[in-house]
Amino acid sequence: MEIQSSRRRISDSRWVSITAIMTALALVGNYALVAIPNLELGSTVLFVTAYIFGAQMAVWSTLIMSLLFGLINPWGGFIPQIWASQVIGWFYIITIGTIMGKRGPDGKRLEPKKWELVITGAFVTFIFEQITNLGYAVTFGIPFLIAITAAIPFSIIHILSNAVIFSQVVPMLDIALKKQLKDLIWSSESKVKVEMLESV
């Protein structure tokens, strides 16, 4: 069965279910590697959410995940300015994921090659780092250039790790979601119509 990325082809209850699943995956992805500074899987999961299911679901997943992670963050307390900069950075990542997940006139989605995902992972993480560096600079009242310089070692780790993670995890998650969740989450157009009629 062809996977449908548009919410109008997914019943509301199932849309909520998959949003919860992707949010939980993103949150676990952030906590799983929290002991290693700037090594995380959450950004990749959010990218995949946007890539497969579109911007609306990815936005909700990002907001819920970021709020929970911000409130229960092993690296420190909740700082609104830094949290806001992270959300903006993640919004940028899901924007790129949404664009890359667009389907052509034939209904097919272009599948990026691994080297393209390497470049994508490195680039979106670089932008994310600059946005969060700006948030850090504003929060603590230091020059932006100093914030960037101080963050260079951590930024390098984040950019290089996400370049590798994107190239490996995005295809794996894409295949796994299509294979394991299609019967549970997605409905064919006819099934959705039946569910809508039954709810009337």
C-alpha positions in Angstrom: 0.0 0.0 0.0 1.3 3.4 -0.9 2.1 5.6 2.1 0.1 8.8 2.1 1.8 11.8 3.7 -1.2 14.2 3.7 -3.2 14.4 6.9 -6.5 14.4 4.9 -5.7 10.8 4.1 -5.3 9.8 7.8 -8.1 9.7 10.3 -7.8 12.2 13.2 -7.3 9.5 15.8 -4.5 7.9 13.9 -2.9 11.3 13.1 -2.8 11.9 16.9 -1.3 8.5 17.4 1.5 8.9 15.0 2.2 12.4 16.3 2.6 10.9 19.8 4.9 8.2 18.5 7.2 10.6 16.6 7.3 13.0 19.6 8.2 10.1 21.9 10.9 9.0 19.5 12.4 12.5 19.3 12.3 12.8 23.0 14.0 9.5 23.6 16.5 10.4 20.8 17.5 13.5 22.8 17.8 11.6 26.1 19.5 8.5 24.8 22.8 10.2 24.1 22.5 13.0 26.6 25.7 12.0 28.4 27.7 13.0 25.3 27.5 16.8 24.7 25.9 17.7 21.3 25.3 14.1 20.2 21.6 13.6 19.7 19.0 11.8 17.6 16.0 14.1 18.2 16.8 16.4 15.2 16.9 13.4 12.9 13.6 12.1 14.1 11.9 15.5 13.7 13.4 15.7 10.2 12.0 12.3 9.3 8.6 13.3 10.8 8.5 16.3 8.4 9.9 14.3 5.5 7.2 11.6 5.7 4.2 13.2 7.3 4.6 16.9 6.5 5.0 20.2 8.4 1.9 20.2 10.5 2.7 17.0 12.4 6.4 17.9 12.6 5.5 21.3 14.2 3.4 19.7 16.9 6.1 17.1 17.6 8.7 19.8 17.8 6.7 22.0 20.2 5.8 19.1 22.5 9.2 17.5 22.5 11.1 20.7 23.0 8.9 21.8 25.9 9.3 18.5 27.7 13.0 18.3 27.0 13.4 22.0 28.1 11.6 21.4 31.4 13.4 18.2 32.2 16.9 18.9 30.8 19.9 17.1 32.5 22.2 20.0 31.3 20.3 22.7 33.2 17.1 24.5 33.9 14.6 26.0 31.5 15.8 29.2 29.9 13.1 30.7 27.7 15.5 32.5 25.3 17.6 29.4 24.7 14.5 27.2 24.4 13.1 29.6 21.8 16.3 29.6 19.8 16.3 25.8 19.8 12.6 25.7 18.6 13.5 28.1 15.8 16.4 25.9 14.9 14.3 22.8 14.9 11.6 24.6 12.8 14.3 25.2 10.2 15.2 21.5 10.2 11.6 20.4 9.7 11.2 23.0 7.0 14.0 21.3 5.0 12.5 17.9 5.8 9.1 19.0 4.5 10.6 20.4 1.3 12.6 17.2 0.7 9.5 15.1 1.4 7.4 16.8 -1.2 5.9 14.5 -3.8 6.1 15.1 -7.6 3.1 15.3 -10.0 3.3 11.5 -10.3 2.7 11.1 -6.5 6.2 9.7 -5.9 8.7 11.2 -3.5 12.4 11.6 -4.5 14.5 9.4 -2.3 17.8 11.3 -1.4 21.0 9.4 -1.7 23.2 8.9 1.4 25.7 11.5 0.4 22.9 14.0 0.0 21.7 13.2 3.5 25.2 13.7 4.8 25.3 17.2 3.3 21.7 17.9 4.5 22.5 16.7 8.1 25.7 18.8 8.2 24.1 21.9 6.7 20.9 22.0 8.8 22.9 21.3 12.0 25.3 24.2 11.1 22.3 26.6 10.8 20.8 25.1 14.0 24.1 25.8 15.9 24.2 29.4 14.7 20.6 30.1 15.8 21.2 28.6 19.2 24.5 30.4 19.6 22.6 33.6 19.0 20.1 32.6 21.7 23.0 31.9 24.0 24.6 35.3 23.2 21.3 37.2 23.8 20.6 35.3 27.1 24.0 36.0 28.7 24.7 39.3 27.1 27.9 38.3 25.2 29.0 39.2 21.7 27.7 36.7 19.1 31.2 36.1 17.7 32.5 35.1 21.2 29.5 32.7 21.5 30.3 31.1 18.2 34.1 30.8 19.0 33.4 29.3 22.4 31.0 26.7 20.9 33.3 25.6 18.0 34.4 22.2 19.6 30.8 21.4 20.4 29.5 22.6 17.1 32.0 20.4 15.2 30.8 17.4 17.2 27.2 18.2 16.5 27.7 18.9 12.8 29.8 15.8 12.0 27.7 13.4 14.1 24.4 14.6 12.5 26.0 14.3 9.1 26.6 10.6 9.8 23.3 10.1 11.7 21.2 11.6 9.0 22.7 9.4 6.3 22.2 6.2 8.3 19.0 6.8 10.4 16.8 8.7 7.9 16.6 5.8 5.4 16.3 3.2 8.2 13.4 5.1 9.9 11.7 5.7 6.6 11.7 2.0 5.7 10.8 0.9 9.3 7.8 3.3 9.5 6.5 2.2 6.1 6.9 -1.5 6.9 5.9 -1.7 10.6 3.3 1.1 11.0 1.4 1.3 7.7 -1.5 -1.0 8.7 -1.7 0.6 12.2 -1.4 4.2 11.3 -2.4 4.9 7.7 -5.8 4.3 6.3 -6.7 4.0 2.7 -9.0 6.8 1.4 -11.9 4.4 1.5 -11.3 3.5 5.1 -11.2 7.1 6.1 -14.5 7.7 4.4 -16.1 4.8 6.2 -14.8 6.1 9.6 -16.1 9.6 8.8 -19.5 8.2 7.9 -19.6 6.1 11.1 -18.8 9.1 13.2 -21.7 11.1 11.8 
